[in-house]
Amino acid sequence: MTTPESQPPSPQPEPQVPAPKDRVYRSPAGIAGGVLLLALALWLGIDAVVAGEGRTPWTAAAALLFLVPLIAAYTVRPAVFAGDDRMRVRNPFRLIVLPWAQVESFRSAYSNEVFSEGGDKYQLWALPVSLRGRKKAARQESRRVAGGGRGRGGLLGGGGRGAGARGVGDGPVRAEADKVMDELRELWEARKDAEGSRGEVTVRWAWEVVVPVVVGVVGLVVLWVTG
């Protein structure tokens, strides 16, 4: 007869390996500008709500309801999340999820864009193109080639690190957004044929932004018509 003490120990479950975190790319300049604009709008708007007379508080409240989410949508909200299986593009009014197998190509011209296999184009608002930055990078590359120097980088990526901040690099000097696009292309090339990278493109509207903006506009129109 087998006693509990004589039973072999049950096998321990294998420890789960945590999934790698997505690389996160955002625009530091856009976030900084957005925070300043939000602070100014809130300061002026709240002062008008508290100290205003007559219809001024209502107008200020409707304007805040319209402006605050709109400013946040175009400055603080945009981000690109790149994981092993997919990329998520958080634009001002939409969230687009593209499995790597559904990505057809990337394009960098006057804006950075991703194209799906279905032919749809999505702009990457979090990665604005800077023509000035490209010219500066071209000058640095010319000096590097002439004198054997190296280049550096710095768009926010990888959960707080600079997207181009890889120390001293051996490649050509590139503008920050162009470095990020190079990283996205490399990840796409490496993962587009993986089993986990299959799926459908999904697009979701950011109702948390759209609804207050529409309500604010309606409020301003009603106040203007009835004034």
Buried (B, 14 or more C-beta within 10 A) or exposed (E): EEEEEEEEEEEEEEEEEEEEEBBBBBBEBBBEBBBEBBEEBBEBBEEBBEEBEEEEBBBBBBBBBBBBBBBBBBBBBBBBBBBBBBBBBBBBBBBBBBBBBBBBEBEBEEBBBBBBEEEBEBBBBBBBBBEEBBEEBBEBBEEBEEEEEEBBBBBBBBEEBBBBBBEEBEEEBBBBBBBBBBBBBEBBEEBBEEEEBBBEBEEEEBEEBBEBBBBBBEBBEEBEEEE
